[in-house]
Amino acid sequence: MTTPTSTSTCKRLLVLTFALLALSALRPFNLSALSAPASPDALAFERAAHLRNGVNLSHWFAQEKSYSVQRLRNAVTIDDLRLIRKIGMDHVRLPVDGPPLYAWQNKEADGLAYMGELDRAVKEANELGLAVIIDIHPDHEFRAALGKGGMTGDALKKFAALWEALATHFAQTDPKLVFFEILNEPNQSNQDFNWNMHKLIAGKIRAAAPEHSIIACCGSRQAAINGLLDIKQLLPLPNIIYTFHNYKPDAFSHQGAGWISWAPYKEFRHVPYPSTPENVAKAIAQVSTEKSKNIIRKYGEERWDGARIDRDVFTPARKWSEAHGVPVYVGEYGVLGNPGCVDPAMSAQCIHDMRAAIDKNNLYGALWDYQTPFGIVKKAKGAKATLDPAIVKALGLAMPAGN
């Protein structure tokens, strides 16, 4: 039988118990647990270990008007791949164009020939121990068309079907050595569309090639560090590596750049690195427009050096990686080495500072580029590639014997 006194005691005990539970929920331990970093995606980090230090192979399977078999076999050869491996690189990022892949998907002769050469290139690289990132790297018009019609648009449906076919084609390759990058520098003004596009295509790839890792650039329209930091929610699949590109400090890295998006930089010459307000004065005097003068002046005032590159770009990338528990890949970094525009020693120093910050922050990445003016080699048409020793050293690599 329950007495009034025992009932009162029980009530007091219940009240005390609930009070203690409420207080325990407010302890700093539990609050910090709620904001703790996400558990690392172990498989994604394991796969990213194959992407420590690599190089882009541009203007081979992308960014060209002609993809004849003869040109594809001569632009980059097995000797080039051997050289890349010999200096200690572990992977290549291989840009591939969209239209030839559509031609392959439609079983057109040119498209089938293109895929035959792509298969050969991937196989030869893998046999040398080089991982390959298959990076769909189309022109601006191709990327702009993807956003027309939104998630139900015909262009996106076609692109998703292409990735499904491409992933199916490469599904039997070694997943430790072949990676799928959904889209280079997506350049989508609608961030929600870009994220949802990546979600759709990542699902298609994973269904077709479940063992392979995916590389995604699903933040804002910029593929730069700000685009990565804009990603507030990860894609709902494991084994995804997130990517961004870095050319900061732009005023130094793009001297003499002639393409439209970098138009003010075309007249830049001998902009120094590292920068100070004093040492950019001569470069300011050499340019003609007020816009160009202001870009260089700001660059000087910001005092760009290795510490700033680390602080403004690569440390934030590491912190984002740690907070989300996923690896971050720097798909492009480098300096445009146009003769007469940039001091070679300063260029090597800037590349060294980028590379050192990538390594310091436990990131992964590929230099842009192999044999363009950004490149690590000089290579005349049909001739043997000649390494630039200063760039090799800047990347923390060693010149092979006999070079």
N, C-alpha and C positions, 0 to 999 in steps of 0.2 A: 504494500500500500504506500502511496506517495503522500508525504506530509507537506504542509505549507512551507515549512522551513527548507526541506530538500528541493521543492520546486523552485523556490527563490534562488537557492544556491546554483541549481542547474542553469537557470536563466542568466545568472551573473557569469557563470563559466562560458556559456555560449557567446555572450557579448564580448568577454575578454578574448575568446578565441578568434572571433571575427575581427576584432581590433588589431590583434597581433598579425593576422594574415594581411590586413590592409596595410599595416606599417611595413611588413616584409616586402610587399609589392613595390614600395617606394624606395627601397634600399638602392644605393648607388650601383651595387653589383648588378641588379636586374636591369636598371636603366642603361648601363653601359652595354649589357648583353644585347639589348634591343638594337643598339647602333653599332654593334661589332661588325667587322668586315665579313663579307660573304665567304663561305668555305671555298677554297680554290678548286677549280675544275681540273682535276689531276691529269686527265687524259689530254686536255687542251694544252696544258703546260708541257707534258711529255712530248707531244707532237711539235710544239713550238721550239723545242730544243734543237730541232733540225734546221731552224731558220735563224741562227745566231748572226751570221755574217755572210751576206750574199750580194748579188749584183743583178740589176735589171738588164734584160736583153731587148732593148727597144728597136723599132724599125726592122724587125725580122718578120714576125707574123702579124704585125699591126702597124698602123701609122704610115702605110705605103699605098700607092695606087696600083702597083702590080704585085701579084703573088705567084708569079710563074715558078715552076719547079726549079728551073735553073737559078733564079735569084734566091729562092729559099735555101738552096743547097750551098750557095756561095757566101751569103751574107754573114752567117755564123757557121763555122765548121766544127768537126769533132776536135780539131786542134785547139780551137778557142775554148771549148768546154774542158779539155784537158788542162789548159793553162789556168782557167778559173779554179779548177780543183787543186792544181799544183801549188798555187799561192796560199791555199788554206781556206778558201771559201767553201761553205757547206750547202749553198742552194742558189738557184736562179729564179727570178721572177720573170715569167714569160708572158708579155702582153700578146693577146690574140684579138683579132678584129671580129666584129659581129657579122657583117655581110657574107664573108667567105664561109662562116659557120652555118648561116642560113642556107647557103648554096649546098653545103655538105648534107645538111638535114633534108634538103629537097632532092638529093642524089644527082645533082648536076656535076658534070665532069670536072670543072674547075674546083668545085668544093670538095669532091672526093680526093683530088690530087693534093689539095691543101691539107686535108686531114691526114693523108698518108705521110706527108712531110712532118706534120705536127706529131704524129705517133712516133716517127723515127727520132725526132729531137728529144721527146720525153724519154724514150727508151735509152738513147745514148747517154743522156745526162744521168739517169738513174743507175745505169751500169757503171758509171764513174763514181757513184756515191753521192751525187748531187741531187738534193730534193728539188722539185719543180713546182712552182705556183702557176697554175693556169689562170691567168688574169684577163677577163674579158675587158678590153681596153679600146672601145670604139670612139668615134669622133663626137663632137658636141651635138650635132644634129641627131645622131642615134640616141644619145642620152636624153635630149630634150623631148624626143618623141615618146619616150616611155611614160612621161607624166601626163600626156594628153589622154583624156578619157578616164583618168584615175585608175582605181584598182580593177575596174571592169573594162578598161580600154583594150583595144585589139593589140596595140604594140606591146603592152605588158604581158598579155596572154601568150603572144608569140615568143617573147623573151623567156618566159617561164617554161614553155614547152622546149625551147632550145636548151636550157640548162638541164632539164630532165633528160633529154637525149644525150647531152654531153657527159653528164654524170654517169649515165648508164654505160656509155662507151668506155669510160675510164674506170669503171667500178672494179675491174680485175687487177688494176695496178696496185702497187704497194702503198697502203694508206699512210705509211711513215714517210713516203718520198713523193707523193703527189697530193697537192692541195688545190682547193677550188676557191678562187676569189671572185665573188659575185659580180662586182662592177667597179672599175677604176673611177675614182673621183666622180661620184654619181651626179653632182651638180643639180640636185633637185631643190627647187625653192620651197617646196612644202615638206617640212621635216617629217610630219606624220606619214605622208605618202612614202617617203624614202624608207622609213622604218618598216612600214607594212609591206612594201615591195620586197625588202630583204627577208622579212618573215615568210612571205609566200615562197620565194625562190629557195631559201634555206630548207624549207619543208620538202620541196621537190627534189633537191639534191640529196637530202638525207634519206628519203624513201628509195632513191635509185642507187645510192652508194653509201650505205649506212655506216661503213667503217671510216670514211674519209673526213678529214677536218675541213671546215669552211672558214673563209676569211671574209669579214663583213665591215663595211663602212656605212653604218646605218644612222649616223648622227645628222647634223645640219648639212646644208649644201656644201659647206667647206670640208675638204678632206684634211685640213690643217688641224692643229691641236684643239682649237675651239670646237671643231666638229665632234671630236672624240668626247670632250668634256660635256657636250650637249646631250649625250646619250644618258638618259635617266633610268631607262629600263632595258635590260638585256633581252635579246631575242629568246624565245621560249624553247630553246634547244641547247643541249650540252655540246661540248667539243667545238666551240666556235672561238676563233681568234679575231680580235678587233684591231682595226688598222687606222692609221693616219699618215700623212706625209709632212715632211718639214723642209722648208727652204729658208727659214729665218736664220740670219737677217737677210731679207729679200734684197735690200739695196746693195748688198755685197754679192749675194749669190747669183743675181740675175743681170749683171752688167752686160749690156749689149744685146739683151733679149729682144728679138724683133717681132714676136708674135703679138697679136692684137691685145690680149689681156694684160700684157706687160709693156705696153707702148711707151710709157714715160722712161723706162729703163734702157731703151734702145741707145740713147746718147750717153749713158753712163760710161766713164772710163776712169780706171785707176782709183776707184773708191777703196780706201784702205780698210784692213781688218787687222786687229781690233779697232774699234772706232772711238774717237773722242771729239768734242766740239772743235778742237784746234786742228786735228789732222785731216778733217774733211773739207777744210776751207778751199783747197785747190780744186777738189772735185766739184764743189758747188760753183766755183767760178767758170768751170768748163762747160756747164750745161746751159741751155738757152731759155727754158721755160720756168716760170715761177713754181709750177707744180713739181718739176724735177728738183729744183733747188730746195724746196721744202721737204721733199722725201729724204734727200741726203742730209739736210740740216737736222732733221729729227733723228735720223740714224746716228749721227754724231752725238747728239745730246743724250741718246739712250745708252751710249757707251757699251756697245755690243762686244762681248768677248766670250770665252768658254764658260765662265761662271754664269753669265746672263742666259746663254743658250740652255744651260742646264736648268737654271731657275725658272725660266719662262716657258720652256717647252717640255723637257724630258722628266723633270721632277713631278710636274702635274700629271704627266702620263703614268708615271709609276704609282702615284697616289690613287689615281682612278683605277688602275689595274688591281691594286691591293684591296681597294674598297669593294670592288665587284667580283674579285676572285677569278679573273680571266686574264690570259696573256694579251699583251699589246705589241703589235708588229708595225714598225716604221717602214712602210712599203716603198717610200722614196725619200732620199735626202741627198744633198750634194751641192756642187757649185758649178755654174756654167763657166767653162774655161776658154772663152773666145780669145784667141791670140790678140794682143794689143789692148785688151779691155781689163784684164785682171792680172795681178801679180801672182805668178805660180806658187811662190813660197807662202804667200798669204792664203791662197786657195787651199793649199795642203793643210795649213794650220786650222782653217775653218772646218774642213772635213774631219781633221783629227779631233777637234773639239766636239763636233756632233757625234762622232763615233764613240769617243770616250764617255760622253754623257749617256748614250744608249747602253753601253756596257755597265756603267756605274749603276744605272737604274733598273738593271735586269730586264731590259727590253730586247727586242729582236729587230732585224732590219736588213735592207738591201740598198746599196748605193745606186743612185741614178747617175752614171749609167756605165755600160761597157765600152762602147766605141764611138759615141757621139761626142760633141764638144764638152759634155759633162764627164766624159769617160775616163776609165782607168787605163785604157790602151789607145795607141794611135795605130790605125790600120788603113793603109791605102787599098784600093779595090784590088782584090786578088792576091794581096801581099800578106806576109806573116804579121801578126799583131805584135806590137812593141809596148811593153809595160812602162808606165810612168812610175819610177821608183819612189818619188816623193808621195804619191797618192797611195801606193802599196804600203809604205811605212805609216802613213797617216791612219790607215785602216787597222793598224796593229798586225799586219801580215808581213811575210818575208818574201823577198825576191827569190825565185827558184834558181838553182845552179844553171849557169849557161845563159842567163838573161842579163 
